[in-house]
Amino acid sequence: MVGHTRGTTATRRIRRLKTPDAVTVAASEDGTPLRLRLRSGWQDVTLVRRPWRIAQHWWRGEPIRRDYYRVAPEDGPPLTVYHDLVSGKWFRQEY
């Protein structure tokens, strides 16, 4: 028995990510963020979740290699930052 066949199916909505903002990060030797420079100045990172790596388009001319971190600055809400391993720059990614 099939119920309500004319309704729409429940699918996940795809959200576009916001454009990342450059951020200054002081990191340890292994790349883990220790301090972030935000609008209010330098803040120590009090919590870092396990990082994850994105490596895409390596077969093209412009590969994407990033290490993402979910961090909590000492005086602010948690946020996501990533280290672009191709350019060496850090960015803040909002959803």
C-alpha positions in Angstrom: 0.0 0.0 0.0 1.4 3.4 -1.0 0.1 6.5 0.9 -0.2 10.0 -0.5 1.5 9.4 -3.9 0.9 12.9 -5.2 2.9 14.7 -2.5 6.4 15.9 -2.8 9.2 13.7 -1.5 11.2 14.8 1.5 14.6 15.6 0.2 17.5 17.5 1.8 17.8 21.0 0.6 21.2 22.0 -0.8 22.7 25.1 0.7 25.4 27.2 -1.0 28.3 28.0 1.3 29.0 31.7 1.9 32.2 33.1 0.5 35.1 32.4 2.9 36.8 35.3 4.7 40.6 35.4 5.2 41.6 35.1 8.8 45.0 35.2 10.5 45.8 32.1 12.5 48.8 31.2 14.7 49.2 27.4 14.4 51.3 24.7 16.0 54.0 22.8 14.1 51.4 20.1 13.1 49.0 22.8 11.8 46.5 22.9 14.6 45.1 26.4 15.2 46.3 27.9 18.6 45.2 31.5 18.2 42.8 33.4 15.9 42.8 37.1 15.0 39.2 38.2 14.9 37.5 41.6 15.0 38.1 41.9 18.7 41.8 41.0 18.4 43.8 37.9 19.1 41.9 35.1 20.9 43.2 31.8 22.2 41.5 28.7 20.8 40.0 26.7 23.7 38.7 23.7 21.7 39.7 22.1 18.4 37.6 19.2 17.0 39.3 16.5 15.0 40.3 18.0 11.6 39.1 16.7 8.2 40.9 17.1 4.9 39.4 17.9 1.5 41.5 16.9 -1.6 39.7 17.4 -4.9 40.5 18.1 -8.5 44.1 16.9 -8.2 43.9 15.9 -11.8 43.1 19.5 -13.0 45.3 22.5 -13.1 44.0 24.0 -9.8 43.8 21.3 -7.1 41.9 21.9 -3.9 43.7 20.7 -0.7 42.4 22.0 2.6 42.5 21.0 6.2 39.3 22.1 8.0 39.0 22.7 11.8 36.0 23.3 14.0 37.3 25.6 16.7 36.0 27.6 19.7 37.7 30.9 20.5 37.9 31.9 24.1 35.3 34.7 23.8 33.1 33.7 20.9 30.9 31.0 19.3 32.4 28.0 17.6 33.4 28.5 14.0 35.0 26.6 11.1 38.4 27.6 9.7 40.4 25.9 7.0 44.0 26.0 5.9 44.4 26.1 2.1 47.4 23.8 1.7 48.0 25.0 -1.9 48.3 28.7 -1.1 49.2 28.4 2.6 46.4 30.9 3.6 43.8 30.5 6.3 40.1 31.2 5.9 36.9 31.3 8.0 34.0 29.4 6.4 30.4 30.2 7.3 27.4 28.2 6.3 
